[in-house]
Amino acid sequence: MAIAMGAGISVTDFLNRLLGHEPDASLVETVTMKLEQAKADGEPVDLEAYVKQLTSWQQELA
């Protein structure tokens, strides 16, 4: 949540560290929207699991 509030590192940097490569813009936007939704709902989100699920779907569709 701190990332979404401007603390720590950017979403792009977080994804780059997690994935080991520069994320595409659509992934950054999707993760940013998920963080904003979680913040608005007051719900925790497991970002690592969420990103792994998204990237797995992307690879299946490629």
C-alpha positions as CSV (number, residue, x, y, z in Angstrom):
1,M,0.0,0.0,0.0
2,A,2.9,2.3,0.7
3,I,3.9,2.1,-2.9
4,A,0.5,3.3,-4.1
5,M,0.8,6.2,-1.7
6,G,4.1,7.3,-3.2
7,A,6.4,5.9,-0.5
8,G,9.1,3.4,-1.3
9,I,9.5,2.6,-5.0
10,S,7.4,3.1,-8.1
11,V,5.1,0.3,-9.3
12,T,7.4,0.0,-12.4
13,D,10.5,-0.4,-10.3
14,F,8.7,-3.0,-8.0
15,L,7.6,-5.0,-11.1
16,N,11.1,-4.8,-12.6
17,R,12.6,-6.2,-9.4
18,L,9.9,-8.9,-9.1
19,L,10.0,-10.0,-12.7
20,G,13.7,-9.4,-13.5
21,H,12.8,-7.3,-16.6
22,E,11.1,-4.0,-17.5
23,P,7.3,-4.5,-17.3
24,D,5.1,-3.4,-20.1
25,A,2.8,-0.4,-19.7
26,S,-0.4,-2.5,-19.5
27,L,0.9,-4.5,-16.6
28,V,2.0,-1.4,-14.7
29,E,-1.5,0.1,-15.3
30,T,-3.3,-3.0,-14.2
31,V,-1.2,-3.3,-11.0
32,T,-1.6,0.4,-10.2
33,M,-5.4,0.0,-10.6
34,K,-5.4,-3.0,-8.3
35,L,-3.5,-1.1,-5.7
36,E,-5.9,1.8,-5.9
37,Q,-8.9,-0.5,-5.7
38,A,-7.4,-2.2,-2.6
39,K,-6.7,1.1,-1.0
40,A,-10.3,2.3,-1.6
41,D,-11.7,-1.0,-0.3
42,G,-9.4,-1.1,2.7
43,E,-8.4,-4.6,1.6
44,P,-4.9,-6.1,1.6
45,V,-3.5,-7.5,-1.6
46,D,-0.7,-10.0,-2.2
47,L,1.0,-8.2,-5.0
48,E,3.5,-10.9,-5.7
49,A,0.8,-13.5,-6.2
50,Y,-1.4,-11.1,-8.2
51,V,1.5,-10.2,-10.5
52,K,2.5,-13.9,-11.0
53,Q,-1.1,-14.7,-11.9
54,L,-1.3,-11.9,-14.4
55,T,2.0,-12.7,-16.0
56,S,1.0,-16.4,-16.2
57,W,-2.2,-15.5,-18.1
58,Q,-0.2,-13.2,-20.4
59,Q,2.2,-16.1,-21.2
60,E,-0.7,-18.5,-21.9
61,L,-2.4,-16.0,-24.2
62,A,0.9,-15.3,-26.1
